[in-house]
Amino acid sequence: MRLGIAGLAVLLAGCAPTFYDGVPPGAPKGALYADIGGVRVRFVEEGDGPPVVLVHGFASALDTWRGVMTELKKTHRILAMDLKGFGWSSRPEGNYSPQAEAQLVLALMDQRNVKSAAVVAHSWGSSIALAMALAAPERVSRLALYDAWVYEEQLPTTFLWARASGVGEILFDLFYSERPDEKISRAFYDPERYVSERFVEEVERALDRPGTTAAALAAVRGQRFADVQKQYRQLRQPVLLLWGREDQVTLLPYGERLARDLPHARLVVYPRCGHFPMIEATAPSTDELEKFLDEGQERRP
């Protein structure tokens, strides 16, 4: 029995993914970084006008917003970042919950002298945006959430299993970077159009960056929505929900539920669209977003 336990301990130690404190090797030349509590956060700041903060989703990066930024920066000041553990930001050991990531975003806003902003978020990033609004409502003027991942009931069984020490390490070490092409394809209504070989190769390279698996596991373990989802009804900011009708990652019924839970929310659904309306419904969703942001300016004294 002792030998078996010792062998298991060795196995778990060998499988345990490791974090990475520095900027991942190969980062783009000229990238901007902020140091926030020892975390190196890559960010982009473009345009001039009312501030808008963009928050990407799980296993993603600020590049998700490139198309949206191209339009918004014409009339707004855009602040986007790679969250801790993702993109070209560092992956140190620590707390990766939505609440912790929310404090990081607010700290970046402080460094860039952004007192209050509209916050636009995608998928898991929506849980961070909601955490920002709950923790510092005066800092968040309005919210636009794409295909939000914010409920305990959305979590797959593997995410729940991953909470167990040892089990999560094995699951993520063995399976997190497996078959990214299948995972990506599931997120799109029309994968043949959007999931190119080059796209998949870029994702594979991103998954190979040091500390990525450990950060992803920590972020999954931080997804504990059971208590916080009860607080969504407290929010008073105007909210725009943008949803792909055929989304197989965050199903439309959760968008309808969130529209009921948030007192001042409006849901817009895009047909023939999956988990990325900013990509598969670029023109209509960005147009809707711009109108929503403009409403906020019209209501200011």
C-alpha positions as CSV (number, residue, x, y, z in Angstrom):
1,M,0.0,0.0,0.0
2,R,2.8,2.4,0.9
3,L,4.5,1.7,-2.4
4,G,1.3,2.3,-4.3
5,I,0.8,5.7,-2.6
6,A,4.4,6.7,-3.2
7,G,4.1,5.7,-6.9
8,L,0.9,7.8,-7.2
9,A,2.6,10.7,-5.6
10,V,5.5,10.4,-8.1
11,L,3.0,10.2,-11.0
12,L,1.1,13.3,-9.9
13,A,4.3,15.2,-9.4
14,G,5.4,14.3,-12.9
15,C,2.1,15.3,-14.4
16,A,1.6,18.6,-12.4
17,P,1.8,21.5,-14.9
18,T,4.1,24.3,-13.9
19,F,3.5,28.1,-13.9
20,Y,5.8,30.7,-15.6
21,D,6.6,34.0,-14.1
22,G,8.0,35.9,-17.1
23,V,6.7,37.0,-20.4
24,P,6.5,33.9,-22.7
25,P,9.3,33.6,-25.2
26,G,8.5,34.8,-28.7
27,A,6.3,37.7,-27.6
28,P,5.6,40.3,-30.3
29,K,8.3,43.0,-30.7
30,G,7.1,46.4,-29.4
31,A,4.3,44.9,-27.3
32,L,3.2,47.1,-24.4
33,Y,3.4,45.7,-20.8
34,A,2.2,46.8,-17.4
35,D,3.5,45.4,-14.2
36,I,0.6,44.7,-11.8
37,G,1.5,43.1,-8.6
38,G,4.3,41.2,-10.2
39,V,2.2,40.1,-13.1
40,R,3.4,41.2,-16.6
41,V,0.3,42.1,-18.5
42,R,0.3,42.8,-22.2
43,F,-2.1,45.5,-23.2
44,V,-3.1,47.6,-26.2
45,E,-4.4,51.2,-26.0
46,E,-5.8,52.8,-29.1
47,G,-8.1,55.6,-30.2
48,D,-9.5,58.7,-28.4
49,G,-12.9,59.3,-26.8
50,P,-15.0,57.7,-24.2
51,P,-13.1,54.7,-22.7
52,V,-14.0,51.1,-23.5
53,V,-12.3,48.1,-21.9
54,L,-12.3,44.8,-23.8
55,V,-12.0,41.5,-21.9
56,H,-11.4,38.3,-23.8
57,G,-12.5,34.8,-22.9
58,F,-10.9,31.5,-21.7
59,A,-8.0,30.2,-23.6
60,S,-8.0,33.3,-25.8
61,A,-6.3,36.7,-26.0
62,L,-6.9,40.4,-26.9
63,D,-6.5,39.5,-30.6
64,T,-10.1,38.2,-30.5
65,W,-11.1,41.8,-30.5
66,R,-9.1,43.1,-33.5
67,G,-12.0,43.5,-35.8
68,V,-14.0,45.3,-33.1
69,M,-11.1,47.5,-32.1
70,T,-10.7,48.6,-35.7
71,E,-14.2,50.1,-35.6
72,L,-14.4,51.3,-32.0
73,K,-11.1,53.2,-32.0
74,K,-12.5,55.6,-34.5
75,T,-14.7,57.1,-31.8
76,H,-13.5,55.6,-28.5
77,R,-10.4,55.1,-26.4
78,I,-9.9,51.3,-26.4
79,L,-8.0,49.4,-23.6
80,A,-7.6,45.7,-24.2
81,M,-5.3,43.2,-22.4
82,D,-4.2,39.6,-22.3
83,L,-5.5,38.4,-19.0
84,K,-3.1,36.8,-16.5
85,G,-2.3,33.3,-17.8
86,F,-3.3,33.9,-21.4
87,G,-2.0,35.4,-24.6
88,W,1.4,37.0,-24.0
89,S,0.9,37.9,-20.4
90,S,2.8,36.0,-17.6
91,R,1.5,32.9,-15.9
92,P,2.6,33.1,-12.3
93,E,1.2,30.9,-9.6
94,G,-1.8,32.4,-7.8
95,N,-5.5,33.1,-7.9
96,Y,-7.1,33.0,-11.4
97,S,-10.7,33.4,-10.4
98,P,-12.9,35.9,-12.1
99,Q,-12.7,38.1,-9.0
100,A,-8.9,38.1,-9.1
101,E,-8.8,38.8,-12.8
102,A,-11.3,41.6,-12.3
103,Q,-9.0,43.3,-9.8
104,L,-6.2,43.0,-12.3
105,V,-8.3,44.7,-15.0
106,L,-9.3,47.5,-12.5
107,A,-5.6,47.9,-11.6
108,L,-4.7,48.3,-15.2
109,M,-7.4,50.9,-15.6
110,D,-5.8,52.7,-12.6
111,Q,-2.4,52.6,-14.3
112,R,-3.8,54.0,-17.5
113,N,-5.9,56.7,-15.7
114,V,-9.3,55.3,-16.7
115,K,-11.6,56.1,-13.9
116,S,-14.8,54.6,-15.4
117,A,-15.5,52.7,-18.7
118,A,-17.9,50.6,-20.6
119,V,-16.8,47.0,-20.4
120,V,-17.1,44.6,-23.3
121,A,-16.4,40.9,-22.6
122,H,-16.6,37.5,-24.3
123,S,-17.5,34.1,-22.8
124,W,-15.6,33.5,-19.5
125,G,-14.5,37.1,-19.7
126,S,-18.1,38.0,-19.0
127,S,-17.7,36.5,-15.5
128,I,-14.8,38.9,-15.0
129,A,-16.8,41.9,-16.3
130,L,-19.6,41.0,-14.0
131,A,-17.2,40.7,-11.1
132,M,-15.9,44.2,-11.9
133,A,-19.4,45.6,-11.9
134,L,-20.2,43.9,-8.5
135,A,-16.9,44.9,-6.9
136,A,-16.7,48.5,-8.2
137,P,-20.0,49.5,-9.8
138,E,-18.8,53.1,-10.1
139,R,-16.0,52.0,-12.4
140,V,-18.3,50.2,-14.9
141,S,-20.8,52.4,-16.8
142,R,-22.3,49.7,-18.9
143,L,-21.7,46.1,-20.0
144,A,-21.8,44.3,-23.4
145,L,-21.4,40.6,-23.0
146,Y,-20.9,38.2,-25.9
147,D,-22.0,34.6,-25.3
148,A,-21.5,34.8,-21.5
149,W,-20.0,31.9,-19.5
150,V,-21.3,32.9,-16.0
151,Y,-23.4,30.1,-14.4
152,E,-22.4,27.1,-12.4
153,E,-24.8,25.0,-14.5
154,Q,-22.7,25.8,-17.6
155,L,-19.6,24.0,-16.2
156,P,-18.9,20.6,-17.9
157,T,-18.2,17.6,-15.7
158,T,-14.5,17.7,-16.4
159,F,-14.3,21.2,-14.9
160,L,-15.9,19.9,-11.8
161,W,-13.6,16.9,-11.6
162,A,-10.6,19.2,-12.1
163,R,-11.3,20.9,-8.8
164,A,-9.9,17.8,-7.0
165,S,-6.2,18.0,-6.3
166,G,-4.3,15.6,-8.4
167,V,-7.2,14.8,-10.7
168,G,-7.2,18.2,-12.3
169,E,-3.4,18.0,-12.9
170,I,-3.7,14.7,-14.6
171,L,-6.7,15.7,-16.7
172,F,-5.1,18.9,-17.9
173,D,-1.7,17.5,-18.5
174,L,-3.1,14.7,-20.6
175,F,-6.0,16.4,-22.4
176,Y,-5.8,20.2,-22.3
177,S,-3.8,20.6,-25.5
178,E,-5.3,17.6,-27.3
179,R,-7.1,18.1,-30.7
180,P,-7.4,21.9,-30.7
181,D,-8.9,21.7,-34.2
182,E,-12.0,19.8,-32.9
183,K,-12.4,22.2,-30.0
184,I,-12.1,25.3,-32.2
185,S,-14.5,23.9,-34.8
186,R,-17.2,23.3,-32.2
187,A,-17.1,27.0,-31.4
188,F,-18.1,28.1,-34.9
189,Y,-21.4,27.6,-36.9
190,D,-19.3,27.5,-40.1
191,P,-15.9,26.1,-39.2
192,E,-14.9,25.4,-42.8
193,R,-14.9,29.2,-43.4
194,Y,-13.2,30.3,-40.2
195,V,-11.1,27.5,-38.9
196,S,-8.1,27.5,-41.2
197,E,-5.0,25.3,-40.9
198,R,-3.0,28.4,-40.0
199,F,-5.5,29.3,-37.3
200,V,-5.2,25.9,-35.7
201,E,-1.4,26.1,-35.9
202,E,-1.4,29.4,-34.1
203,V,-3.6,28.0,-31.4
204,E,-1.2,25.0,-31.0
205,R,1.8,27.3,-30.6
206,A,-0.1,29.3,-28.0
207,L,-0.9,26.1,-26.1
208,D,2.8,25.3,-26.0
209,R,3.8,28.5,-24.2
210,P,5.3,27.8,-20.8
211,G,2.8,27.9,-17.9
212,T,-0.3,27.8,-20.1
213,T,-1.7,24.5,-18.9
214,A,-1.1,25.4,-15.2
215,A,-2.8,28.8,-15.7
216,A,-5.8,27.2,-17.5
217,L,-6.3,24.7,-14.7
218,A,-6.1,27.5,-12.1
219,A,-8.7,29.5,-14.1
220,V,-11.0,26.5,-14.3
221,R,-10.7,25.9,-10.6
222,G,-11.6,29.6,-10.1
223,Q,-14.9,29.1,-11.9
224,R,-17.2,28.8,-8.9
225,F,-20.3,30.6,-9.9
226,A,-22.9,29.1,-7.5
227,D,-22.8,31.9,-5.0
228,V,-21.9,34.9,-7.2
229,Q,-24.7,34.2,-9.8
230,K,-27.2,35.0,-7.1
231,Q,-25.8,38.6,-7.1
232,Y,-26.4,39.3,-10.8
233,R,-29.9,40.8,-10.0
234,Q,-28.2,43.5,-8.0
235,L,-26.5,45.1,-11.0
236,R,-28.0,48.4,-12.2
237,Q,-25.9,49.1,-15.3
238,P,-27.4,48.8,-18.8
239,V,-26.4,45.5,-20.3
240,L,-26.3,44.3,-24.0
241,L,-26.2,40.6,-24.5
242,L,-25.0,39.4,-27.9
243,W,-25.5,35.7,-28.7
244,G,-24.9,33.3,-31.5
245,R,-28.1,31.3,-32.0
246,E,-26.1,28.1,-32.8
247,D,-23.6,28.5,-30.0
248,Q,-22.7,25.0,-28.7
249,V,-20.3,26.3,-26.0
250,T,-22.7,28.7,-24.2
251,L,-26.1,27.7,-25.2
252,L,-28.8,30.3,-26.0
253,P,-31.0,29.4,-23.0
254,Y,-28.3,30.7,-20.7
255,G,-28.4,34.0,-22.6
256,E,-32.2,34.1,-22.1
257,R,-31.7,33.3,-18.4
258,L,-29.1,36.1,-18.0
259,A,-31.4,38.6,-19.7
260,R,-34.0,37.7,-17.0
261,D,-31.4,37.9,-14.2
262,L,-29.9,41.2,-15.1
263,P,-32.5,44.0,-14.4
264,H,-31.5,46.2,-17.4
265,A,-30.4,43.7,-20.0
266,R,-31.3,43.3,-23.6
267,L,-30.6,40.2,-25.6
268,V,-29.7,40.2,-29.3
269,V,-29.4,36.9,-31.1
270,Y,-27.6,36.3,-34.4
271,P,-28.6,33.4,-36.6
272,R,-26.1,31.1,-38.3
273,C,-23.6,32.1,-35.7
274,G,-21.7,30.2,-33.0
275,H,-19.6,31.2,-30.0
276,F,-17.9,34.2,-31.7
277,P,-20.5,36.8,-32.9
278,M,-17.6,39.3,-33.3
279,I,-16.2,37.0,-36.0
280,E,-19.2,35.2,-37.6
281,A,-21.6,38.2,-37.3
282,T,-19.0,40.9,-37.5
283,A,-21.0,43.7,-39.1
284,P,-24.3,43.4,-37.3
285,S,-22.9,42.7,-33.9
286,T,-20.3,45.5,-34.0
287,D,-23.0,47.9,-35.3
288,E,-25.2,46.9,-32.4
289,L,-22.3,47.4,-30.0
290,E,-21.6,50.9,-31.3
291,K,-25.2,51.9,-30.9
292,F,-25.3,50.6,-27.4
293,L,-22.1,52.5,-26.5
294,D,-23.4,55.7,-28.1
295,E,-26.6,55.4,-25.9
296,G,-24.3,55.8,-22.9
297,Q,-22.9,59.1,-24.2
298,E,-26.3,60.5,-25.0
299,R,-27.6,59.9,-21.5
300,R,-24.6,61.7,-19.9
301,P,-25.3,65.3,-18.7
